[in-house]
Amino acid sequence: MQNLNYRCPKCGSTEYETGEFRATGGMITKVLDIQTKRFSTVTCSRCRYTEIYKADSSALGNIFDLFT
């Protein structure tokens, strides 16, 4: 993902880091601790401003979360 044409909207830097995290989606998934929502992040290396994008989550990933 390092081929993005990224420019930080706050400081104008073109250096960045990418990452991802998962979160629960509703009451039942919170109780069962299943992360059904997946998000990708792009963080400016200079000022640490972070943009969050919703990513597609797979059924296989959700099943894996259920067993872990």
Secondary structure, DSSP 8 states (H G I E B T S, - for coil): -TT-----TTT----EEEEEEEE--SHHHHHHT---EEEEEEEETTT--EEEEEE---HHHHHHHHH-
